[in-house]
Amino acid sequence: MRIAVTVKSVGRRKPVLAKQAIELPETTNTLRQLIEHTVAWQIQKYQDRQEGNNGLAYLLPESIEDQAYTGKVGFGAIYRDGVPDVTEAASVALTAYKDGLYRVFLNEQELEQLDELLTLEENDDLVFIRLTMLAGRLW
C-alpha cells in the first residue's frame, strides 16, 4: 500500500522532508508497526544513497539556494561505512515516540496509542512532527 509521508519540525515553515510516497506492507495495522516499517524504508533509502553516491558531485545554483534555505549546503556524501541495524533503529524510534520527541498524524488525526488498531488506505497522508525541546533552568 502506498501512502504519502511528510516530516515537519516545529518552528520551520518548510517541511524537513518533502512529501514522499512510501510503500508499506498490507500487514501495517498499528502505530508501532507503522513506525517500524517507516524506519525500515528510511534505512533502505539510506543504503540506496550510499551505493549510488560514487560519481563526481557538483551543485547547481538552484540546489545551493534550496539547501541554503534548510541551513546546510553539501554534496550529500555519506561518510559513514556500514549499515544501520533495522531492529535497533526501530527500537530507538519507538523510544523517541514514547519520550514525546515527535508526534504522528494520519489524515490530520493524531495517533496516540502504539498498539491501537488503525486502518490505512491507499494514498493516506502521514505526517511526523518533530518537537523541539527548550533549554533553560528550573530554579
Disulfide bonds with the S-S distance in Angstrom:
none
